[in-house]
């Protein structure tokens, strides 16, 4: 379950930042989740709750922000956001993109010029946008 590994990385990162700031408590964590990551949010939340027990992050408010996939055509420079990966791709294709996001250029072409050299600009990965500490 990669949700657990992602949660562990998030908790390790926020505890490390708090330690560098000499903070004794983390009060808020803001986490961005790219839709291309396709994680099970309930499993991720559960892992975060368990892993922060007994740490400076215990009891912190956790806010999640979902980041829509944004793509750029490297041929014409056009950028666009896709509403939902599942509405754009079939189940097999979406799963392939989940594991190797760069494969999106195999399944999607630029809506402006039809080019296939597509780059993912946003909407992949999980990262901590901000933390608040005391």
N, C-alpha and C positions, 0 to 999 in steps of 0.2 A: 504494500500500500504506500504509494509515493506521497500521499497526504501527510503521513506521519513524518517522513523525512523533511518535507517542506516546512511543517510546523516546528520541527526541531531546529531547522536552520533559522527560522524567524525568531524563535525564543532565544537561541544563542546570540543572534545579532543584537537584539534589543538589550539583553543583559550585558553584553560587551559594551554597548554605547553607554548604558547607565553607569557601568563601572568606570569608564573613562571620564564621565562627568561627575564622578564621586556622588552619585545619586543613590539614595537608599531605597527608593520606591519608584516604580513605573506606574503612572496613572492612566495613560492612554496610549494605544497602539493603533495606527492607521495602516492597513494592509491593502495593497492593490493586487487584484487577481485578474490577469489577462484571460479573456474568454478562450483563447487558443490553448490555454493550459488544461482546460476541461477537467478540473478537479471536482471531487465530491465534497461540496462545501460543508456538509454536516459532519463528515469524517474529519475534515480539516479543523473545524471548530472544536470538535471533541478532543482531537490531539492537542490543540493549543491549550485547552482547559486543563488537561491532565499534565502536560509538560510544564506549565507555569506554576503548578502547586509547589509551595515552599520556596519560590524564587521571588526576587523583587517585582516580577510581573504579575504575581498572584493578585487577583482582584482588579487588575487594570481593565478599563473599558476597551474593547476591541471593536474597531469599525472596519468594515470591508467596503472597498470600492471596486466595482467591476469595470474593467477597461475593454471597450469594444476593439476588435481588430481593425487596424488602419494599415492600408497597403499603399505602396508607391510603385509606379511604373518607372523602371530605370531607363526606358526608351524615351518617353515623352515628359516624364516628371509629374504626371497627374497623380494626386493622392485622393483616396477615398476610404470611407469606413464601411465595413460590411455589418449589417444588422445582426445576423445570427449565422454562425458557421453551419449549423444544422440545416438552415433553409437554403444555404448555398451549395452544400455538399451532401452526398449520400453518407450512410453510416460507415461504410468501409473507408471512404475518402477522408471523412472527418477523423476517424481513428488514426489513419496514417499521418495526417497533419498534426494530430495530438502528439505523436511520438517524434515526428520530424517536421516541425513547422515549415521549414523551407520547401517542403513538398507542395505547399499551396500553389506555387507557380506552375505545377503540373496540371492543376485542376481549374485554375482561375486565370483569365486574361484581362488585360486593361480594358475597362469599359469605354475609354476614349479612343485609343489607337489600336486596340486588339493585340498589343504586344504581350509576350509571355515572360518577360524579364521582370518579375514582381519581387518586391522586397517588403518584409514585414516591418513596419515602423513602430507599431504599438499593438498591445493586446496579447502579448505572450509573456509567460513567466509570472512569478509572484515576487513582490518586493515590499519592503517597509517604506512607506512614504514619510511617516513622521512618528515620533514618540514624544510623550510628555513625561517628565520626571519631577520628583521632589528632592 
